[in-house]
Amino acid sequence: MFTYFNESSPIHASFPEELKVIATHERVPDFHHYVRVLQQGAWLNLDATWHDALSTFGFKVNHGWDGTTHTKLASVVEREYPNTENIIDLKADLVASLPKDQQELRQKYFHLMTEWIAANAA
């Protein structure tokens, strides 16, 4: 799916300043993927993006998921793409189709977010 990833993620006071600025003043494009599983004749959307430890920071986690319903998606869907078996190549192509400044913004945001998570979700 296409999404503006930062618009669905909470902004926590402990974020480094640069991450706060990006999260509050930019639209960070992403092509987020989740798994669709056929369960007893119904398709379920499964997204394990955020670890349960991030719930205390306001992230949407799926603690206590019962295995029979959709999970919470990490981001709001702006546009869906057809199912594919080759998600890695599709995502690489989609990211490469973004303007260079948007690719760089996306890379910076995810780098900063990953560092923050590594330091705070242990």
C-alpha positions as CSV (number, residue, x, y, z in Angstrom):
1,M,0.0,0.0,0.0
2,F,1.1,3.6,-0.5
3,T,1.0,5.6,2.7
4,Y,2.4,8.7,4.4
5,F,4.0,6.6,7.1
6,N,4.7,9.4,9.6
7,E,1.1,10.6,9.6
8,S,0.0,7.4,11.3
9,S,2.8,7.1,13.8
10,P,2.8,8.9,17.1
11,I,5.2,11.7,17.9
12,H,6.8,11.1,21.2
13,A,8.6,13.7,23.4
14,S,11.7,11.5,23.5
15,F,12.2,11.6,19.7
16,P,15.4,13.4,18.6
17,E,14.7,16.9,17.3
18,E,15.3,16.0,13.7
19,L,12.8,13.2,13.8
20,K,10.2,15.4,15.4
21,V,10.6,18.0,12.7
22,I,10.2,15.4,9.9
23,A,7.3,13.7,11.7
24,T,5.4,17.0,12.2
25,H,6.3,19.0,9.1
26,E,6.7,16.6,6.3
27,R,4.8,13.8,4.5
28,V,7.0,10.7,4.4
29,P,5.9,8.5,1.5
30,D,6.2,4.8,1.9
31,F,5.1,1.6,0.2
32,H,4.3,-0.4,3.3
33,H,3.4,-4.0,3.0
34,Y,1.5,-6.4,5.2
35,V,0.5,-10.0,4.8
36,R,-2.9,-11.2,3.6
37,V,-3.8,-14.7,4.9
38,L,-6.8,-16.8,3.9
39,Q,-8.3,-18.0,7.2
40,Q,-11.5,-20.1,7.1
41,G,-12.6,-18.6,3.8
42,A,-11.9,-14.9,4.8
43,W,-8.9,-12.8,4.0
44,L,-7.2,-11.3,7.0
45,N,-4.7,-8.4,6.9
46,L,-1.8,-9.0,9.2
47,D,0.8,-6.4,10.1
48,A,3.5,-7.0,12.7
49,T,5.3,-3.7,12.2
50,W,5.4,-2.5,15.8
51,H,6.7,-4.5,18.7
52,D,4.4,-4.6,21.8
53,A,7.0,-2.7,23.8
54,L,6.1,0.4,21.7
55,S,2.6,0.6,23.0
56,T,3.7,2.7,25.9
57,F,4.8,5.3,23.3
58,G,1.4,5.3,21.6
59,F,2.2,3.0,18.7
60,K,-0.6,0.8,17.3
61,V,0.4,-2.7,18.4
62,N,-1.4,-6.0,18.2
63,H,-0.9,-7.3,21.7
64,G,-3.5,-10.0,22.4
65,W,-4.4,-10.6,18.8
66,D,-6.7,-13.5,18.7
67,G,-5.7,-14.9,15.3
68,T,-9.1,-14.7,13.8
69,T,-9.4,-11.0,12.9
70,H,-7.5,-8.3,11.0
71,T,-4.6,-6.8,12.9
72,K,-4.1,-3.0,13.2
73,L,-2.2,-1.7,10.2
74,A,0.8,0.5,11.1
75,S,-0.3,3.2,8.7
76,V,-3.4,4.5,6.9
77,V,-3.8,3.1,3.4
78,E,-3.8,5.8,0.7
79,R,-3.6,3.5,-2.3
80,E,-3.4,-0.3,-2.7
81,Y,-1.4,-2.3,-5.2
82,P,-2.1,-5.7,-6.7
83,N,-0.9,-8.7,-4.8
84,T,2.5,-10.0,-5.9
85,E,4.8,-12.8,-5.0
86,N,7.8,-10.5,-5.6
87,I,7.3,-7.8,-3.1
88,I,10.9,-6.9,-2.8
89,D,11.3,-5.9,-6.4
90,L,8.0,-4.2,-6.5
91,K,8.9,-2.1,-3.5
92,A,12.3,-1.2,-4.9
93,D,10.7,-0.1,-8.1
94,L,8.1,2.0,-6.3
95,V,10.6,3.7,-4.1
96,A,12.8,4.4,-7.1
97,S,9.8,6.0,-8.8
98,L,9.7,8.7,-6.1
99,P,11.4,12.0,-6.7
100,K,14.9,12.0,-5.3
101,D,14.1,14.4,-2.5
102,Q,11.2,12.2,-1.4
103,Q,13.5,9.1,-1.5
104,E,16.0,11.0,0.7
105,L,13.3,12.1,3.2
106,R,12.0,8.6,3.4
107,Q,15.4,7.2,4.0
108,K,16.2,9.8,6.7
109,Y,12.9,9.3,8.5
110,F,13.2,5.5,8.7
111,H,16.9,5.7,9.7
112,L,16.0,8.1,12.6
113,M,12.9,6.1,13.6
114,T,14.9,2.8,13.6
115,E,17.6,4.3,15.8
116,W,15.0,5.7,18.2
117,I,13.2,2.3,18.4
118,A,16.5,0.5,19.0
119,A,17.2,2.8,21.9
120,N,13.8,2.8,23.4
121,A,12.0,-0.5,22.8
122,A,14.4,-2.9,24.4
